Amino acid sequence: MSDELKKELARELADVRGEIDAIDAQLIDLLNRRARCAQKVGEIKTAHGEGGFVYRPEREAQVLRRIQEINKGPLSNESVTRFFREVMSACLSLERPLTVAFLGPLGTFSESAATKHFGHATQLRPQVSIDDIFRETEAGHADFAVVPVENSTEGAIGRTLDLLMASPLKVCGEVVLRIHQHLMTRETSLDAITKVYSHAQSLAQCHEWLNRSLPRAQRIPVSSNAQAAQLAAAETGTAALAGEAAAKRYELPVLVSNVEDEPNNTTRFVVLGRQETGPSGHDKTSLIMSAPNRTGSLNELLAPFSEAGVSMTRLESRPARHTLWEYVFYVDVEGHRNDPEVAHALAELTRRAAYLKVLGSYPVAVY
């Protein structure tokens, strides 16, 4: 390249970089203006006696959907959504940082779900069990909880479903997380691995890959994928199946990426809190019900939804813990409990069901 062309290139780059610097200055000004508006919202709510709940899931969902609607690219909707979640998280923390309980230790998929939903300005409280998550939040030591409720390949998380039945906490949101399992180890070849640590569900999600690639390695279930990474980081000849967050946190090299058997492996989490969530315009309602012990009773329970034109997206049965050979049903339907069609169906269901508990209405996850 000639000297003249180099000078021309340098001038063009300097012009574009100058424009970027000017835009960055505008962004900083606009972000701080937005933060001051968020502070004013908190002041107005406090002045009118509504300062108890600083986080409104329905409002956040509306903002994120609007951002996606007006986004013209080249940034993807996923990118702008992630950016604005962090903006809202930082603005909210100026009023009061939220505390969120999740299944720890740090580095689990549950941590990734909590961060995806609430942003990095949130104060995370890792717990050793799903029971502890519920207790911590019910006692008021955490504002919200994030708990796994179902996996696309392994099905429902039974302990979460059982605890939802007795808990006073309300479902106020959901998080859908793509699960990518990575084999991480300090070893440099598969031949050197004699043991694989992971959570039991992760071992099941990678069952076929393990059969093909590590048929002689011992599979050891532990309480979390993060614990598996901790163990593998300290022991020679071992590996862990875990997510990218665990690899980064415990500085454990990834030997093989994306070893899950099902490429669309996804876990759904629910967000639990002590507040009711208003309609966002695109909502879901979760409930638990049981049918009287007689022929055709389940069909009678499901009929109010079809009669009201309400779409059911999930039906899960669990043994009733108080009576042998009887079952309760966990149901998700489209719409908010305040929507006329859903309200009508719930009113009729109240009359027909032996037991009914509405777990909450909340915005459908924004990806």
N, C-alpha and C positions, 0 to 999 in steps of 0.2 A: 504494500500500500504506500502511495506517495505521501510526502509530508503535507501536501495541500489537502488530500483526502482525510488524513488523520486530523488535521485542524478542523475540517468541516464536521467530521464525526464528533469531535470533542465539543463543538459549538451546539450541535443538535442534542447531544446527551445533556449538556449543561442547561439547555432550555427546558427539556422535559423534567430534569431533576429539580429545577427551579419551580416549575409548575407543581410538582409533587410536594415540595416544601410549603408552597402557598396553600395547597389543599389541606395538608396536615395541620397547618395553623388554623384554618377554618374549622376542621374537624374538632380540634381541641376546644375551640370556642363554643361550638355547637354542643359538644358532649357536656361541657360544664353548664351551659344554659339548660340542657335537659336535666342535669342533676339538680339544679336549683329549682326547676319546676317540680321534680319529684319531692324535694324537701317541702315545697309549698303544699303539695297534696297531703303530706303527713301533718303539717301544721293545721290545715283546714279540717282534716278528720279529727284531730285532737281537740280542736276548738268546739267541734259539734259532738263531742263525746263518742267518737267512733275510732279512737286510736288504738283499740285493743288488738286488731289484726292489721299488720302492716303489709301482709302479702295477700293479694287477691288473685287466685289461679285463673279465674275467668277473664280478668282484665289482661293478664299476661298472654293468655292464649289468643285473645282478640288482637293484641298488638302484633304478635308474631305472625298471625295469619295475614294481617294487613300488610306487613313488611314483605311477605312472600308474594302477595298479589301485585304490589307496585314494583317489585324487583324486575328490572329489565336486563340484568346481566352486565358483564360476563361472569360475575360471581354467581355461584349456584345458590339455590334457596337454602340448602343445607349450610353453606358458609355464612350467609347473612343471618340465618336463624341463630347459629352458634355465637356470632358476634353480638347480636342484640340481646341474647340471654345474658351474656357477660356484662353488657352495659346496664341492663336492668338489675342484675345482681349487685353491681357496684353502687348503683343509685340507691337501692334498697338498704344497703349496709350503712349509708349515711344516716338513715333514720334509726335503724337498729339491725345489726347482723342477725340473720336467722341461724338457728342451730338445728341440725338434721342428724338423726340417728340412723345408722345403717349397719349391715352385717360386715364386720371387720375381719381381720385387721386392714390397715390401709393397703391398697393395691388390689382389692377385689373388684369383681364386676359390679357389685352393689355400690362401691364408691364411685365407679364410672357413671352409673345410673344417677346417683345423687348429684354429682357434679354436672352431668348433662342437663338435669332439670333445673337446678338451683344456681348454677354458676360457681366460680371459684371464690367469690367473696363470702360464701356461706361457711359457717363454722361446723365442721363435720365431727360427729361423735361416734366412732366405731364401737360396735358391741360384739360380744362373743357368741350370741345366739339370737334367733328370731324372737324368742321369748323376752330377752333383755331389751330388744328394740321396742317392743310394745310397752314393757314396764317403764322404760326411760321416758317415753313420750307421754304415757298416761299420767305419770307423776309430775309432768311439767318441766322436766329437766331438758327436754328437747322440744322445739316448736313443731317439728314434723318428723315423720319416719318414712323411709323408703324400704319396702320389703318386696322380695320376688314373689310372684303369684302363679306364674305358669311359664313353661318353656315349650317352644314349638315342637321339640322332638321328645322330650321326657315327660311332658304333661304338667299337671298341677303340682304346686308346692303344698303338700298336705298340712304342714304345721301352720303356715300362714292362714290357710282357710279355716282351720280349727280355731285359731286365736281371734280371727275376725268375728266369729260368732258371739264371743263373750265380751269383746272389747267395746268401750264407749267411743273409741276413735272413729272418725268418719273418713271415708275415701274421698279425697279432694283433688286427685290427679293421677295420671298414669305416665309411665316412661317405657318406651319400647327400645330395647338395646340389641343390636346385632352382636352375636357372640362369636368371636374369633379366638380359637384355642391355639396356643403356640407351645411347642416343645422347647423348653429353655433349660440350659445346663452349662456347666463350666467345661464339660467334655467337648472334644472336637469331632467325635464320630458317634454314630448310633451304636457301634459295636462295643463301646466302652460303658454303655448304660446298662445297669443291672436292676435298678429300681425306678419306678415312676410314681411320684406323689401327685395327688390332685383331689379335689372334692369328688364325691361319688358320682354326682351328676355329670361332671366333666369327663370322668373316666368312661361313663356310659356313652357320652356324646362322641367320644373318639375311639370307641370299641373296635371298629373294623380297621382303622388306621393302625392301632396298636397291634392288632393281630397280624397285620402285614409287615409292619416295620420293626416292631419290638416284641416278637412272639415269646421270647424267653424272659423278658424283664418282668419283675414282680410289680404288681399294681397295688399301691397302698393308698386307701382313701383317708383323707384328713378333713378337718373342719372347714377349711376354706382354701381357695386357690392361692391366696396370698401366703398362708402358712406353708403350702407346698413349695412355693418359691423360696421362702426362708430356709426350709430344710434342704432343698437342692443346692442352695448357695453355699451351705456349710458342709455338705457331704460329697466326697468323691464318688464317682460311679453312679450318681443319681441325676434325675431330671424331674421337671415339674411341668404339668399342663396348666397353663394360666393365661391371662390376658396381657396385653401390652403394658398396662399400668403396673402390673406386678414385676414385669421384666425391668422396667425403668426404675421402680422404687428400690428393688433389691439388687440392681446392677448385675443381672443375670443374662448372659447372652442368649439370644434366640437361635436355636440350631435349625429348626424347621417351623415355618409359619403356616397358619391356617390348616391345622390337621383335623378339624372337626369333620365328621362323616357327612353331615348335612350342610351344604354351603349356605343355606338360608337360615341357619340356626339362630333363633331369636328368643330372648327372654323378656317377658312383660313384668314390670314392677308397678306397684300402686303406691301412691303418696298418701300418707295418713296424717290427719291433724284433728284439731278440736273445733273447727269452724265449718259451717255450712257454706257451700260454694254456689254462687248464683249462676244463672244461665249464661253461656258464652256464645250460643248460636250453633254450636256443633258439639254436642255433649253425649255422655253415656251415663247410665244409671246401673249400679250394682246392688243386688239384693240376695238375701237368703230366705228360703221358704221350705216348708215341709207339707206333705200331703196327708190327709187323714188315711188311715190304714183300711182302704176299701178299694174294690175294683174300679178302675177308670179315674181314680182321684188325680193322678198326675195330668191326665188329659184335661181335666176340669181346671187345673191350675194354669196350664199353658194357654187355654182358650181366651182369657181376657186380653192377652197381648195381640193375638191375631184379630180378634173382634174389634179392637181399637186401632188396628193398623200400625202396631208397634213392632219393629223388627228386633228379634232376639239374636244376639251375636255369640252367646256362650251359655252352655248348660252343663254343669258339673255336679255329679252326685258324690256325697261323702257319708259314711256311716254316722248316724246320730250317736253321740257319745253317751247319752243317758238311757238309751233303749236298744236292746239287742235286735239286729236284723231290721232296723228302720233307718231311713236315710233323710238327709237334708239336701237341698239343691241350691247351688250357687248359680245365679243368673245375671248376665249382662244384657241390657237392652239399649237400643239407640234412643237418645233424647234425654231431656232433663225432667226430673220429677215434677217440676212446675209446668211443663208443657201439658196442654189440655189432654192430649191422647194418652200420655204416660200417666198423668194424674187419674184419668178415668180407669185405666187398667189396674193401677195400684189400689184404687178404692174397691173395685170388684174383687181383687185378689185378697184384700183384707177380710172380705166376707167369706171367701172360700178356703183359705189356707188354715191349716192347723197352727202354723207358726209363720210369721213374716217379720223380717228385719230389713229395712232399706239401709244399705251400707253407705250410700252417698251418691250424689250426682256430680259430675265433674267434666272438664273439657277433654275431648278426645286428644290423644298425644299429637303434638305438632312436631314433625320430623325436621 
